[in-house]
Every structure is written in structure tokens, then in C-alpha cells.
Amino acid sequence: MTYCYIIKPYRQIPPGGLDWQKKEHAMSNWLNTLQTFFPALGTLAFTLVLLLFVNFWIKRSQAQGQTTATTYQFLRVLFLLTAVIAIILLLPISDQTQGQVLSLLGVVMTAVIALSSTTFVANAMAGLMLQSSNTIRAGDFIRVDKQFGRVTRRSLLQTQIQTEWRDLTTLPNSLLINQPVTVLHREGTIISAEISLGYDLPFTRIEELLKQAAAETGLEEPFVLIQDLLDHAVAYRIAGFLPETKNLLTARSNLRKKSLAILHGHGVEIVSPSFMVQRPVDPSFKVIPERPVLHEGPQDLDEVPEEKIFDKAEEAASLEELRTELETTRGNLKELRAQLKTCEESEQADLQLRLQQGEAREHWLQASIEQKLDS
């Protein structure tokens, strides 16, 4: 009888037994999953790095006055939308699933645009129109729909102003397009005050006194208008040119202060038409202070509340002015460099000196703008 022996090969059990095999299998599955999603994850990482670079580039462009906040916001929205579509296309899913996801994204975007077409799209288009026309700049005094203040910031969807109470009010850009907007001229504006005086006063004398008040306030080329001939009094308007609109509220208040001081100081009484009805007085009694303000000496008109009221708007205005000066300085430097190439030797020293001074001014302006943006 013949016996057959089957010898099985020896199988070595790895260290850790079956647990080690499970861990190895899990690690392999994780690496396979990571490899599958690597294109999408790489695109996401590249998008984040590129977004940081775009933020840095935009901030630097704003410091140099080359890019506005409206342009930055528009580019950022467009960039993020493109990144989302790219990530969906690189996901390890079938073409049919990708089509369904993109279709769903299109439906959602269409619904959002349709539902917000009266707000988002309208304000965005209005923001682009305001940006292209450039009629409103940071630091400007504007009046629109019973709102008055200084512009602190402009964006694609809204414009922010700082009111005379120091509060910040946000106005949708569509309001600035659909409503008349009054923008005070940066190079100066006309301010006025109205007052009603009796018919017993010669208007030539009143005109002389009101012009004196306007001149002492600091207004240029003052003039007086007779607004109306009322039943009880004559309505006057004193006005003058204010070359610097930065302290607009103070100038208006000072004009009224000086008008009261000058009129009372020269014995002109200012009363309402119902005053005699409520309390009859002796005709010889003057309805003015016992000691008129004019006789108390020079008045302190140095208080400037606008520095506190419009602090944020003033920062935005100064930043805008620095950008404008930087652009002008660069234009002058370009002209000087062109002249330096074609000038005679006797003129080179003067041109080089002016060029050095301009370059130093350019560096200072750019550093100032970057400092304000960082603060």
C-alpha cells in the first residue's frame, strides 16, 4: 500500500495578526480615495492660494489708486463662481452626475437672480453706473431722499454715508440712481440763512448788516435776496461762497450766530408775527438781549464739531485725496523723465532735482496710502 503525503507550505503570521492586515487595507483604501479626489482637492487648494494672492494684489492696487472696491467685489464674485464650477468638473463622479449637479447649480443661481432681481441685480448695475460716471467720491457731502451726510465707502451694492449725528447710514445704489442726488462741490459751495424782519426796517440797512455778518463769518462774495413779502414781515436770505466744505455745519451755524449778533448789536429786533398777540409790549421796548452779543467782544468761532461728526468720512476723503495726488505726481514724473531725455545739458541739473523731489513725494504718498489702508 502506497501512502501519499500532502505537505502545505508554511504560512507566516505577520506581526500584529489580522489587525495589522485590516489597518493596511484601510490605509490602502484611504490612499485610493485621496488619489481619486486629488484633482478636486488640488483645485480647492489652488483656489485658496490664488484668492489670497488676489486679495494682496487688489489691496496693493487700491493703495496705488488703480483699483476700486466695486471692481474688487465684482472680480471676487466672478472668481469664486469659476472656482466652484471647476471643482464640480474635477470631482470623481460620472458625466451624468456632473451634468445633474451643474444643472442644479444653474437652477439655484437662476432662482436666486430671479428672486433678487429687483434688489441685487438692480443695485449691482447701479453700482457699476455710479463707478463709471464717478460723480460721487469718498468724502463728498451728498443729499438724497431726505438723507444728508458725507460718503465714507462705496461698493458694488451700496453706498455708506456718515450723517451729521455721526451715525453710519447705508444707501442702496439703486436709490442713488432713481432719486435726485445733490453733491456739494468739493471746490466750494454756497451756504445761506433765512430770516424774516418787519416792514418798518429799510431793506437797504438790513442788506448792509447781513452782508457784514456773512463777511465776518468768512464767506466770499456775500449777497442778500428778498425771498418773499409776507403779510407780517419781509423774508430775507443771506448767502455767500464757502471755499472749504469740510466744516460745512460749523459755517452754517456761524452764519446764523453772526447774523443774530450783528442785527441785535445794531438794534434790529427779530420777533414772530404772533408775539404781539400773545404778550403786548410797549412799542419803545426792544425785543433784544439786554447786552447784545456784539458788545461782548469777539466770538469764539473755532469750535469744529465736524472733526468728530464726520471722522470716518474725513479718513475716506483724505485717502481719496492722497490717491488723486499720487496719480497727479506720477503724471508729472512721467513728463519730467520725457523732458530729461530731450533737454539741454544746462537744464539737466534742475530737472534731475525736480525729479528727485517728485520721486520722494511719490514714495511718501504711497506709504501714507498703505498706512491708512492697514489701520
Secondary structure, DSSP 8 states (H G I E B T S, - for coil): --------------TTHHHHHHHHHHHHHHHHHHHHHHHHHHHHHHHHHHHHHHHHHHHHHHHTT---HHHHHHHHHHHHHHHHHHHHHHSSS-HHHHHHHHHHHHHHHHHHHHHTIIIIIHHHHHHHHHHHH----TT-EEEETTEEEEEEEE-SSEEEEEETTS-EEEEEHHHHHHS--EE--TT-EEEEEEEEE-TTS-HHHHHHHHHHHHHHHT-EEEEEEEEEE-SS-EEEEEEEEES--TTHHHHHHHHHHHHHHHHHHTT-----TTHHHHS---TT---S-SS-GGGG-S------THHHHTHHHHHHHHHHHHHHHHHHHHHHHHHHHHHHHHS-HHHHHHHHHHHHHHHHHHHHHHHHHHHHHH-
